[in-house]
């Protein structure tokens, strides 16, 4: 057996560097955080060969005094915190005093800095564990850190690095995250001498648009929630913009990019009811919270955190995102568009028996006058589909009220154009074609109606307490001792949830009642999952998920089927319901329910104006 010995300082530094510096992107992250903490308003990054040959970061921050340069490259030396109390309320990005020291131990590093009030610049060099004394240098106010030949003294680590293109892609992603979290800084990135990114100082929403592109910003909705000193802002991509991978998910806590299981779970739950199958959401979210309520000293990479009130943060994020996603995009416009209707001279205005159906709008042209006014006998006819939508007897709501027409003056009227417009007809019995102020709207009538019925069922159920349904024949099955104890200790909770479960023996349970809404579910599997959820999670969430699965199935079967011929009244009623129904932009399975094609896009298709 070998004797226990102290490790050398050089070996200790290399071991520590292995925790902080995994690849060139890790170096870039540490250097960018140092520049931001130094108060920089402009940061320039130059990278060569994916960061393996060279990485240079220049900023216009406060700079470092000449006498502190050796300390800057020493482990556990930092200006960010000074006491144990500071560790409980960290406001800077860096604080461990390991970043620069770790980088210096595995590379050839040059640090040049000029303090704002200093006479001239100073520089210091290091090669692995060998540190040179500071020397006078030339540099504008700010700091430059140049890192060459990363892992030159750790060939085993260098072998595990990927190609130049892959390593640069990781660096670019770190650069993108940093730019998203600090819109008040100008960022410039060059690779092998070529300009790759340049983002000027901008407002938060504009920075997101410039970094992630117009496609994301146009498909996203803004979220802004405040509660009990906690804030959540950012942009959520609508489910139709979902991704095949988690490559566009950015969550920041007090300006720090994090990956947190609690936050990830809250976001998955918020998107669960609207995201299609195995697709992933896209978002940029900023959580602001009292630094004393979050612990960032969890891992050397500082991307993991712990919240003091974890459950409260989970619920705050979940409800904030759910609220933003619930608002139907089709009804999001603050005011409806109006067009002036002029009398049609082909209709005799003096005939009392003629329905007032001869109005032709100047812009846009609506060619179905009966969408404006219908004879009373037609409105009174029973429509089965209308009855399903309205949840009651048909013909109760006149079509005139749905269109909200108001008098605009003698000889003319105003017709309010709703966001989804007015129906023109059906396509192959599957799609509804409608015309709104912007152009053409296509609606999948089954998917849209499915969501409407689903939300109605959920709303009706939420207004009532969970009622129990006794089983004609109790369901018995064998369990382990832990399940028996869970049932005995949680009888009040089980009854509140609508279950009646008793023990027949030390290894047997009997299910005598289940929630009425889940009476057709597999009772044994339901109870096994419920007991596991009681021990390890939130049983209410499990029941909500199971309940929603059943309601979604019911809605799917209750929705209007394909090839069903609808009247214009029925089509318009469906469009109006969509505009006021939560999450109506997606069906229960996450598929989009409607698309809009603008007149500009249609003109391009037909090469009009060319």
Backbone torsions as a table, in degrees:
resi	resn	phi	psi	omega
1	UNK	NA	132.7	-178.9
2	UNK	-74.7	149.1	179.2
3	UNK	-76.7	150.4	177.8
4	UNK	-78.1	128.6	-179.0
5	UNK	-134.8	154.6	175.0
6	UNK	-73.9	139.9	176.7
7	UNK	-77.7	152.4	176.8
8	UNK	-71.1	157.8	179.7
9	UNK	-60.9	-38.7	179.8
10	UNK	-63.1	-41.7	179.4
11	UNK	-69.9	-37.5	177.1
12	UNK	-61.5	-42.7	-179.8
13	UNK	-64.1	-39.4	-179.6
14	UNK	-69.7	-36.1	177.1
15	UNK	-65.5	-44.2	178.0
16	UNK	-63.4	-38.7	179.6
17	UNK	-63.1	-32.4	179.2
18	UNK	-63.6	-26.0	178.0
19	UNK	-79.9	-32.0	-174.3
20	UNK	-97.1	-40.9	-173.6
21	UNK	-108.1	101.2	179.1
22	UNK	-93.2	-34.5	-175.4
23	UNK	-161.5	176.2	179.6
24	UNK	-53.8	-34.6	179.4
25	UNK	-61.0	-32.7	177.6
26	UNK	-66.4	-37.7	176.7
27	UNK	-62.5	-47.3	-179.0
28	UNK	-60.6	-41.8	179.7
29	UNK	-59.0	-47.0	-178.6
30	UNK	-64.5	-41.8	-178.3
31	UNK	-68.5	-40.3	177.9
32	UNK	-64.0	-41.4	179.1
33	UNK	-63.4	-38.6	177.3
34	UNK	-63.7	-40.8	179.4
35	UNK	-64.5	-41.1	179.8
36	UNK	-66.3	-43.8	178.5
37	UNK	-63.7	-24.9	178.7
38	UNK	-81.9	2.8	176.6
39	UNK	81.7	24.0	-178.6
40	UNK	-67.2	145.3	173.7
41	UNK	-113.3	-3.9	177.3
42	UNK	-147.9	128.5	-178.2
43	UNK	-130.3	128.5	179.4
44	UNK	-117.8	128.1	-178.9
45	UNK	-119.4	128.0	174.2
46	UNK	-118.9	127.8	-178.0
47	UNK	-127.6	141.2	175.7
48	UNK	-128.3	135.3	179.2
49	UNK	53.1	48.4	175.3
50	UNK	69.6	10.8	-179.8
51	UNK	98.6	-8.2	179.9
52	UNK	-74.0	-40.1	-179.3
53	UNK	-84.4	-45.9	-175.2
54	UNK	-152.3	141.2	169.0
55	UNK	-143.0	119.3	-178.2
56	UNK	-125.3	124.8	179.6
57	UNK	-120.3	121.0	-178.9
58	UNK	-119.0	133.9	179.0
59	UNK	-135.3	170.2	177.6
60	UNK	-112.0	36.6	-179.1
61	UNK	-75.0	-165.3	-173.0
62	UNK	-72.8	-21.1	179.5
63	UNK	84.4	173.6	-176.8
64	UNK	-124.8	132.5	177.2
65	UNK	-62.7	152.1	-177.4
66	UNK	-58.4	-39.8	-177.0
67	UNK	-70.9	-16.2	-179.3
68	UNK	-98.8	-3.0	-178.6
69	UNK	-60.4	-44.8	177.6
70	UNK	-61.2	-36.9	178.7
71	UNK	-65.8	-33.4	-178.8
72	UNK	-60.5	-27.0	-179.7
73	UNK	-103.0	18.0	180.0
74	UNK	-108.7	138.4	179.9
75	UNK	-63.0	143.3	177.0
76	UNK	61.3	32.3	172.4
77	UNK	-119.7	124.4	-176.2
78	UNK	-153.8	155.7	174.5
79	UNK	-102.0	0.5	-171.9
80	UNK	-81.0	-37.1	178.8
81	UNK	-134.7	153.8	-179.2
82	UNK	-128.4	-15.5	-177.1
83	UNK	-144.5	170.9	179.0
84	UNK	-65.7	-30.6	178.3
85	UNK	-64.1	-36.5	179.2
86	UNK	-62.5	-28.7	-178.0
87	UNK	-67.0	-20.4	-178.1
88	UNK	-92.4	-3.6	179.5
89	UNK	-146.2	62.4	-175.8
90	UNK	-77.0	127.5	178.3
91	UNK	-113.7	-12.2	178.7
92	UNK	-92.5	162.7	177.8
93	UNK	-76.7	-40.9	176.3
94	UNK	-101.4	154.3	178.9
95	UNK	-167.8	-12.6	-173.2
96	UNK	-83.9	-18.8	-179.3
97	UNK	70.4	29.1	-178.4
98	UNK	-117.7	-19.3	-172.2
99	UNK	-58.3	-65.3	-177.5
100	UNK	-62.4	-39.4	179.9
101	UNK	-63.2	-40.5	179.3
102	UNK	-66.8	-41.8	179.0
103	UNK	-64.0	-44.3	-178.4
104	UNK	-62.6	-31.3	-176.7
105	UNK	-74.6	-13.0	-177.1
106	UNK	-127.5	22.1	-178.5
107	UNK	-157.2	177.7	169.3
108	UNK	-100.6	112.8	-168.9
109	UNK	-117.7	138.8	173.2
110	UNK	-124.1	125.7	179.5
111	UNK	-119.7	117.1	177.6
112	UNK	-118.5	131.0	-177.6
113	UNK	-145.1	142.8	178.3
114	UNK	-130.9	110.5	178.0
115	UNK	-63.7	150.4	-177.9
116	UNK	-55.6	-41.0	-178.0
117	UNK	-101.0	9.1	-178.2
118	UNK	-80.2	159.4	-179.5
119	UNK	-75.5	-40.3	178.7
120	UNK	-155.7	176.4	-176.0
121	UNK	-86.4	160.1	174.8
122	UNK	-131.6	154.0	178.5
123	UNK	-134.1	156.3	176.1
124	UNK	-142.3	142.7	-178.3
125	UNK	-120.8	154.0	173.5
126	UNK	-146.9	147.4	174.7
127	UNK	-129.7	98.5	-174.7
128	UNK	65.9	-120.5	-178.8
129	UNK	-91.9	0.4	-177.6
130	UNK	-94.7	118.8	-176.0
131	UNK	-110.5	127.6	178.9
132	UNK	-89.2	158.2	176.0
133	UNK	-73.5	154.4	178.7
134	UNK	-64.0	148.6	178.9
135	UNK	-137.1	153.5	175.6
136	UNK	-63.4	150.0	-177.6
137	UNK	-149.9	-176.2	179.0
138	UNK	-122.0	126.7	-177.9
139	UNK	-170.1	143.2	173.5
140	UNK	-70.4	172.0	-179.8
141	UNK	-57.4	127.4	-177.3
142	UNK	130.9	-161.0	-174.1
143	UNK	-140.8	143.8	170.8
144	UNK	-125.6	129.9	173.7
145	UNK	-116.7	122.2	-178.7
146	UNK	-115.5	121.6	-178.1
147	UNK	-116.1	121.3	-179.1
148	UNK	-120.6	151.5	172.8
149	UNK	50.7	58.6	179.7
150	UNK	-59.9	135.7	-179.9
151	UNK	62.6	29.6	179.1
152	UNK	-63.6	-28.5	-179.9
153	UNK	-100.7	9.0	175.9
154	UNK	-132.8	71.7	-176.3
155	UNK	-59.6	-30.9	179.1
156	UNK	-63.6	-41.4	178.6
157	UNK	-68.4	-37.5	-178.2
158	UNK	-64.2	-32.1	-179.7
159	UNK	-64.6	-25.9	-176.2
160	UNK	-84.3	-7.4	177.9
161	UNK	-72.8	154.6	-176.7
162	UNK	-90.6	-165.2	-179.3
163	UNK	-68.5	165.7	179.2
164	UNK	-57.8	-43.1	-178.9
165	UNK	-63.8	-40.6	-179.8
166	UNK	-66.9	-45.3	-179.1
167	UNK	-64.7	-38.1	178.0
168	UNK	-67.6	-35.9	178.1
169	UNK	-59.7	-39.7	176.8
170	UNK	-66.3	-40.5	177.4
171	UNK	-62.6	-43.0	-179.4
172	UNK	-63.3	-36.6	178.5
173	UNK	-66.1	-42.2	176.0
174	UNK	-61.4	-42.4	178.7
175	UNK	-61.8	-41.2	-179.6
176	UNK	-64.9	-45.4	178.8
177	UNK	-58.8	-44.9	-178.1
178	UNK	-64.1	-41.0	178.8
179	UNK	-64.9	-36.2	179.1
180	UNK	-66.3	-33.7	-174.6
181	UNK	-88.0	-9.8	-178.1
182	UNK	-138.5	77.8	-176.8
183	UNK	-69.6	-15.2	-178.6
184	UNK	-85.7	11.6	-179.4
185	UNK	-123.1	140.2	173.9
186	UNK	-84.9	128.1	-178.0
187	UNK	-118.6	136.9	175.8
188	UNK	-134.9	132.9	-179.1
189	UNK	-127.6	128.8	175.0
190	UNK	-124.1	141.9	176.7
191	UNK	-129.5	122.9	-176.9
192	UNK	53.2	37.2	177.5
193	UNK	85.6	-7.0	-177.7
194	UNK	-99.3	134.5	177.9
195	UNK	-70.4	123.3	-179.7
196	UNK	-108.0	-37.7	-179.0
197	UNK	-146.0	141.9	173.1
198	UNK	-150.4	115.2	-177.7
199	UNK	-126.0	118.2	178.3
200	UNK	-77.4	166.0	175.1
201	UNK	-56.3	134.0	-176.5
202	UNK	-152.9	167.1	172.0
203	UNK	-69.2	161.2	-175.4
204	UNK	-54.6	-47.9	-177.5
205	UNK	-66.7	-38.3	179.7
206	UNK	-68.7	-37.2	177.1
207	UNK	-64.0	-41.5	177.9
208	UNK	-60.8	-43.2	-179.1
209	UNK	-63.5	-42.3	-177.4
210	UNK	-71.8	-31.3	-178.7
211	UNK	-82.0	-45.3	-173.9
212	UNK	-98.4	-10.0	174.4
213	UNK	99.0	161.6	-179.5
214	UNK	-65.1	-36.5	-177.4
215	UNK	-59.3	-41.9	179.1
216	UNK	-67.6	-48.5	-175.4
217	UNK	-64.0	-35.4	179.6
218	UNK	-72.1	-25.1	-179.0
219	UNK	-99.2	13.2	-175.2
220	UNK	-117.1	159.3	175.9
221	UNK	-121.9	148.6	-176.7
222	UNK	-87.2	138.9	176.9
223	UNK	-120.3	137.1	179.3
224	UNK	-148.3	100.2	-177.7
225	UNK	-123.5	139.4	178.3
226	UNK	-134.3	135.7	178.3
227	UNK	-165.0	126.0	173.5
228	UNK	51.3	45.4	177.2
229	UNK	78.9	6.8	179.1
230	UNK	-114.2	138.0	179.5
231	UNK	-127.2	144.8	176.5
232	UNK	-134.4	117.8	177.4
233	UNK	-131.6	163.2	176.8
234	UNK	142.8	-166.2	-177.6
235	UNK	-123.9	133.5	178.5
236	UNK	-113.4	123.5	175.6
237	UNK	-71.9	136.8	176.6
238	UNK	-65.4	152.6	-174.1
239	UNK	-54.3	-29.7	180.0
240	UNK	-63.9	-18.5	179.1
241	UNK	-95.1	19.0	-176.6
242	UNK	-60.3	159.4	-174.4
243	UNK	-117.8	159.2	176.7
244	UNK	-79.2	-18.3	179.8
245	UNK	-136.4	169.2	179.9
246	UNK	-87.4	47.1	-174.2
247	UNK	-90.6	-1.0	-179.7
248	UNK	-136.3	50.8	178.6
249	UNK	-123.2	111.5	-176.6
250	UNK	-126.7	118.6	178.6
251	UNK	-128.1	126.7	-176.6
252	UNK	-120.8	138.6	174.3
253	UNK	-116.3	114.0	-177.0
254	UNK	51.8	41.9	177.1
255	UNK	84.0	1.3	-178.0
256	UNK	-106.8	126.2	176.3
257	UNK	-69.9	131.2	-178.7
258	UNK	-134.4	158.6	167.3
259	UNK	-123.2	114.7	-173.7
260	UNK	-134.0	130.9	-177.7
261	UNK	-63.8	-37.5	-179.7
262	UNK	-63.6	-47.7	-179.9
263	UNK	-65.8	-42.4	179.9
264	UNK	-60.4	-39.6	179.4
265	UNK	-66.7	-42.2	179.3
266	UNK	-61.1	-41.0	-179.4
267	UNK	-70.5	-39.6	177.2
268	UNK	-61.6	-42.1	-180.0
269	UNK	-65.5	-38.1	-179.6
270	UNK	-66.4	-34.3	-178.8
271	UNK	-90.9	-7.1	-170.8
272	UNK	-56.2	-40.7	-172.4
273	UNK	-81.5	-4.8	-175.7
274	UNK	-131.1	-5.8	-175.7
275	UNK	-97.1	138.0	-173.8
276	UNK	-82.6	119.9	171.0
277	UNK	46.2	-121.4	-174.4
278	UNK	-96.4	23.3	178.0
279	UNK	-76.5	159.7	-177.6
280	UNK	-119.6	144.9	-178.6
281	UNK	-74.9	160.0	174.3
282	UNK	-122.9	133.8	-177.1
283	UNK	-163.4	157.3	169.9
284	UNK	-132.2	110.0	-173.9
285	UNK	-127.5	142.3	-178.9
286	UNK	-122.6	115.0	177.5
287	UNK	-101.1	124.8	175.4
288	UNK	-110.7	132.7	-173.8
289	UNK	-153.3	154.7	175.9
290	UNK	-56.6	124.9	-178.8
291	UNK	-54.6	-26.2	179.4
292	UNK	-72.7	-13.5	-178.9
293	UNK	-92.9	0.3	-178.7
294	UNK	-138.3	136.6	179.2
295	UNK	-104.4	113.0	179.3
296	UNK	-97.0	-3.5	-178.9
297	UNK	-90.9	60.1	-177.0
298	UNK	-107.6	-38.6	-175.6
299	UNK	-142.3	147.3	-179.7
300	UNK	-56.4	-29.6	180.0
301	UNK	-77.1	-12.9	176.1
302	UNK	62.2	24.4	176.3
303	UNK	-100.6	-2.6	177.3
304	UNK	-111.9	142.3	179.7
305	UNK	-136.6	166.4	172.0
306	UNK	-131.2	134.5	178.9
307	UNK	-98.1	139.9	179.4
308	UNK	-66.8	-41.6	177.3
309	UNK	-110.4	73.5	-172.2
310	UNK	-61.5	-44.8	-177.1
311	UNK	-64.6	-39.6	179.6
312	UNK	-65.2	-40.4	178.1
313	UNK	-64.7	-42.1	178.8
314	UNK	-58.2	-49.0	-178.0
315	UNK	-67.0	-37.4	179.8
316	UNK	-63.4	-47.2	179.6
317	UNK	-65.8	-44.0	-178.7
318	UNK	-59.8	-49.7	-176.7
319	UNK	-70.5	-36.2	178.6
320	UNK	-63.2	-44.9	-179.9
321	UNK	-71.1	-41.5	179.0
322	UNK	-59.8	-41.7	-180.0
323	UNK	-62.7	-41.9	-179.4
324	UNK	-68.1	-36.6	-178.7
325	UNK	-78.4	-23.1	-175.7
326	UNK	-72.0	-30.1	-177.3
327	UNK	-65.6	122.6	-179.4
328	UNK	-66.8	129.6	179.6
329	UNK	-62.3	-30.8	-179.0
330	UNK	-66.8	-21.8	-179.7
331	UNK	-114.4	19.6	-173.9
332	UNK	-82.4	-11.6	-177.5
333	UNK	-70.3	136.8	-175.8
334	UNK	-68.2	-31.5	179.2
335	UNK	-141.0	145.4	-179.1
336	UNK	-81.5	148.3	178.7
337	UNK	-77.1	145.6	178.0
338	UNK	-126.0	148.7	173.6
339	UNK	-130.7	148.9	-180.0
340	UNK	-82.1	134.4	179.1
341	UNK	-104.2	129.2	179.7
342	UNK	-106.9	146.9	-179.4
343	UNK	-61.1	141.8	176.1
344	UNK	-91.5	118.0	-175.9
345	UNK	-68.4	-12.3	-179.4
346	UNK	-78.1	-8.4	-178.5
347	UNK	-109.9	130.2	-179.9
348	UNK	-73.7	118.0	-177.9
349	UNK	-74.6	-14.8	-177.1
350	UNK	-90.1	-6.8	-178.4
351	UNK	-82.7	118.7	-179.3
352	UNK	-74.3	-21.8	-176.8
353	UNK	-86.1	-12.7	179.7
354	UNK	-79.4	130.2	173.5
355	UNK	-67.6	147.1	-179.1
356	UNK	-77.1	76.9	-173.1
357	UNK	-124.8	19.6	-173.8
358	UNK	-108.3	27.2	-177.4
359	UNK	-93.4	132.3	179.7
360	UNK	-119.7	115.9	-179.1
361	UNK	-68.4	145.5	179.4
362	UNK	-70.4	-44.5	177.8
363	UNK	-146.3	127.1	-12.4
364	UNK	-82.0	171.8	-179.1
365	UNK	-80.1	120.9	175.8
366	UNK	-108.6	119.2	-171.6
367	UNK	-98.8	13.5	-179.2
368	UNK	-122.0	85.1	-174.0
369	UNK	-61.5	-25.7	-176.8
370	UNK	-72.3	-5.9	172.7
371	UNK	-73.6	-16.3	-179.0
372	UNK	-90.2	-52.1	179.3
373	UNK	-136.6	138.1	177.8
374	UNK	-122.6	145.9	174.4
375	UNK	-59.1	146.8	-176.6
376	UNK	-59.7	-34.1	-179.3
377	UNK	-67.9	-29.0	179.5
378	UNK	-73.7	-40.0	178.9
379	UNK	-63.4	-32.8	-176.0
380	UNK	-78.0	-11.9	-178.7
381	UNK	-67.4	141.4	179.1
382	UNK	-75.4	128.7	174.1
383	UNK	-115.9	118.8	-178.7
384	UNK	-60.0	-43.1	-177.6
385	UNK	-66.0	-41.0	177.7
386	UNK	-61.1	-37.7	-179.5
387	UNK	-65.3	-39.7	178.0
388	UNK	-61.7	-45.4	-177.6
389	UNK	-65.2	-42.9	-173.9
390	UNK	-81.6	-16.1	180.0
391	UNK	71.9	23.8	-179.3
392	UNK	-166.8	-154.1	-178.4
393	UNK	-72.5	146.6	-179.8
394	UNK	-76.8	158.6	175.5
395	UNK	78.1	8.3	-178.9
396	UNK	-74.0	-33.3	-177.2
397	UNK	-108.0	112.5	179.3
398	UNK	-61.6	145.8	-179.8
399	UNK	-62.6	-29.5	179.8
400	UNK	-60.0	-37.2	179.7
401	UNK	-69.1	-33.2	178.6
402	UNK	-65.1	-36.8	-177.4
403	UNK	-85.0	-12.6	175.3
404	UNK	51.4	57.4	179.8
405	UNK	-83.1	140.1	178.1
406	UNK	-131.6	150.2	178.6
407	UNK	-69.5	132.8	179.5
408	UNK	-107.2	-8.8	-178.8
409	UNK	148.2	171.8	-177.2
410	UNK	-64.0	128.1	176.0
411	UNK	82.1	4.0	178.8
412	UNK	-148.7	161.4	177.7
413	UNK	-135.9	165.6	174.7
414	UNK	-116.1	130.9	177.3
415	UNK	-111.7	123.9	179.4
416	UNK	-79.2	125.0	178.8
417	UNK	-92.6	108.6	179.6
418	UNK	-66.5	163.2	-178.3
419	UNK	-54.4	-39.5	179.4
420	UNK	-91.2	2.7	173.4
421	UNK	71.4	-157.7	-178.6
422	UNK	-117.5	144.0	-177.5
423	UNK	-67.6	140.5	174.6
424	UNK	-105.3	-32.2	-178.8
425	UNK	167.0	-171.7	179.6
426	UNK	-112.3	152.4	176.7
427	UNK	-118.8	112.9	178.9
428	UNK	53.4	27.7	177.1
429	UNK	66.9	12.3	-176.8
430	UNK	-117.4	-43.2	-173.5
431	UNK	-114.0	145.7	172.3
432	UNK	-99.5	131.0	175.0
433	UNK	-101.6	128.1	-179.0
434	UNK	-134.5	159.4	-179.7
435	UNK	-120.8	123.4	175.1
436	UNK	-118.0	-170.1	-175.0
437	UNK	-64.8	-29.6	-175.0
438	UNK	-88.4	-29.3	-177.5
439	UNK	162.9	-128.4	-174.2
440	UNK	-104.7	137.1	177.0
441	UNK	-118.0	131.0	176.4
442	UNK	-115.2	128.3	-175.6
443	UNK	-123.5	130.1	170.5
444	UNK	-80.7	104.0	-168.1
445	UNK	-66.7	-35.2	179.0
446	UNK	-68.6	-46.6	-178.7
447	UNK	-61.7	-41.8	-178.8
448	UNK	-66.6	-46.4	-179.1
449	UNK	-66.8	-33.7	178.0
450	UNK	-59.4	-45.0	178.8
451	UNK	-65.5	-40.6	-179.6
452	UNK	-60.8	-48.4	179.9
453	UNK	-63.8	-41.0	-179.4
454	UNK	-60.3	-47.5	-179.7
455	UNK	-67.1	-33.8	176.5
456	UNK	-64.6	-43.4	179.1
457	UNK	-62.9	-43.4	179.9
458	UNK	-63.3	-42.6	-179.2
459	UNK	-63.6	-43.4	179.8
460	UNK	-64.3	-38.7	-178.5
461	UNK	-71.6	-37.9	-179.0
462	UNK	-65.8	-20.8	-179.2
463	UNK	-83.5	-3.1	-178.9
464	UNK	-124.3	152.9	175.0
465	UNK	-74.7	155.1	178.7
466	UNK	-68.0	119.3	178.6
467	UNK	-99.1	147.4	-177.2
468	UNK	-92.2	147.9	175.7
469	UNK	-119.9	112.8	179.8
470	UNK	-70.1	140.9	180.0
471	UNK	-87.7	137.6	179.2
472	UNK	-61.1	-42.0	176.4
473	UNK	-122.8	116.7	-179.8
474	UNK	-57.7	144.9	178.2
475	UNK	-95.0	119.6	-179.4
476	UNK	-113.6	146.5	178.0
477	UNK	-162.0	159.1	-178.4
478	UNK	-83.3	141.9	178.2
479	UNK	-138.1	174.3	175.4
480	UNK	-92.6	173.7	-175.3
481	UNK	-61.3	-34.2	-179.0
482	UNK	-63.2	-37.5	177.0
483	UNK	-66.6	-38.7	178.2
484	UNK	-60.9	-46.5	-179.9
485	UNK	-62.9	-40.7	-179.9
486	UNK	-61.1	-42.1	178.5
487	UNK	-64.8	-44.9	-177.2
488	UNK	-65.9	-34.4	-176.5
489	UNK	-86.0	-11.1	-174.4
490	UNK	-127.4	34.5	-179.1
491	UNK	-61.6	-41.8	-178.8
492	UNK	-63.2	-42.6	179.3
493	UNK	-65.1	-42.9	-179.6
494	UNK	-61.9	-41.5	179.0
495	UNK	-67.1	-37.4	178.0
496	UNK	-62.7	-32.5	180.0
497	UNK	-85.0	-2.8	177.0
498	UNK	97.3	14.3	-179.7
499	UNK	-106.3	145.3	168.7
500	UNK	-125.3	108.3	-175.8
501	UNK	-128.2	131.8	179.2
502	UNK	-128.8	161.4	179.6
503	UNK	-98.5	128.7	177.1
504	UNK	-93.3	-29.1	178.2
505	UNK	-157.8	-173.9	-178.6
506	UNK	-68.0	-13.9	-177.9
507	UNK	-134.0	15.6	-175.8
508	UNK	-133.7	134.7	175.8
509	UNK	-114.8	152.3	175.5
510	UNK	-125.9	122.7	178.0
511	UNK	-96.6	115.3	-175.4
512	UNK	-105.0	-18.9	178.9
513	UNK	-153.9	147.2	177.7
514	UNK	-134.0	165.3	175.5
515	UNK	-56.5	136.7	-174.9
516	UNK	-58.1	-35.3	-177.5
517	UNK	-68.9	-19.5	-179.1
518	UNK	-112.9	24.7	-174.0
519	UNK	-65.8	-21.9	-179.5
520	UNK	-97.7	3.8	179.1
521	UNK	-77.7	166.4	176.1
522	UNK	-71.7	103.7	-172.9
523	UNK	-61.1	-41.1	-178.4
524	UNK	-64.5	-49.4	-179.7
525	UNK	-64.1	-39.1	179.7
526	UNK	-61.0	-45.6	-178.1
527	UNK	-69.9	-40.1	178.2
528	UNK	-60.2	-45.3	179.1
529	UNK	-66.1	-37.7	-179.8
530	UNK	-63.5	-45.2	-179.9
531	UNK	-63.7	-38.6	177.2
532	UNK	-65.1	-38.4	179.7
533	UNK	-69.0	-35.6	178.2
534	UNK	-63.5	-38.0	-179.6
535	UNK	-76.3	-34.1	-169.7
536	UNK	-119.8	-8.0	-174.7
537	UNK	-155.8	-141.9	-176.3
538	UNK	-111.9	105.5	-178.5
539	UNK	-62.9	-29.9	178.4
540	UNK	-61.9	-39.2	179.6
541	UNK	-64.7	-38.5	178.8
542	UNK	-62.3	-45.8	-178.5
543	UNK	-65.8	-38.3	177.9
544	UNK	-62.5	-42.6	-179.8
545	UNK	-64.0	-45.5	179.6
546	UNK	-65.1	-41.9	179.4
547	UNK	-60.9	-44.2	-178.2
548	UNK	-66.4	-34.4	176.3
549	UNK	-61.0	-43.6	180.0
550	UNK	-67.1	-44.1	-179.9
551	UNK	-64.0	-36.8	178.4
552	UNK	-63.5	-40.3	177.4
553	UNK	-64.2	-43.4	178.7
554	UNK	-62.4	-42.4	-179.5
555	UNK	-64.7	-39.2	-179.5
556	UNK	-62.1	-41.6	-179.9
557	UNK	-75.4	-25.5	-177.6
558	UNK	-89.3	-11.7	-177.4
559	UNK	-76.5	157.0	179.3
560	UNK	-62.4	136.6	-175.1
561	UNK	-89.1	166.2	176.5
562	UNK	-65.3	156.8	179.6
563	UNK	68.8	13.1	174.7
564	UNK	-85.8	124.0	-179.7
565	UNK	-80.3	124.4	-178.7
566	UNK	-113.5	149.3	173.0
567	UNK	-82.0	166.7	177.6
568	UNK	-62.2	-35.1	177.2
569	UNK	-61.0	-44.9	-179.9
570	UNK	-65.2	-41.8	178.7
571	UNK	-62.0	-45.7	-179.1
572	UNK	-64.9	-36.7	178.3
573	UNK	-64.6	-38.1	176.9
574	UNK	-63.3	-43.4	178.9
575	UNK	-62.2	-42.7	-179.6
576	UNK	-65.8	-38.2	178.0
577	UNK	-64.7	-38.8	178.8
578	UNK	-60.3	-37.9	-175.7
579	UNK	-69.1	-17.2	-178.7
580	UNK	-116.9	4.5	-178.0
581	UNK	-99.6	132.5	177.6
582	UNK	-63.0	142.1	175.5
583	UNK	59.7	24.0	-175.6
584	UNK	-73.2	-4.2	177.9
585	UNK	-76.0	-15.1	177.5
586	UNK	-132.5	149.8	174.2
587	UNK	-78.4	-177.0	-177.2
588	UNK	-64.4	-18.9	-178.3
589	UNK	-101.6	6.4	176.4
590	UNK	91.0	1.5	178.6
591	UNK	-78.3	147.4	177.0
592	UNK	-66.2	147.2	-179.4
593	UNK	-101.6	-17.6	-178.6
594	UNK	-157.1	156.1	175.2
595	UNK	-135.6	154.3	178.7
596	UNK	-122.3	132.6	175.6
597	UNK	-116.2	115.9	-175.8
598	UNK	-74.5	162.4	176.7
599	UNK	-62.1	-33.3	177.9
600	UNK	-62.3	-43.4	178.7
601	UNK	-65.9	-39.5	178.4
602	UNK	-65.4	-39.9	177.9
603	UNK	-61.3	-38.1	178.3
604	UNK	-65.3	-39.2	179.7
605	UNK	-60.3	-39.2	-176.8
606	UNK	-99.0	9.1	176.1
607	UNK	56.4	35.9	178.4
608	UNK	-73.4	140.5	179.5
609	UNK	82.8	6.9	179.7
610	UNK	-106.5	NA	NA
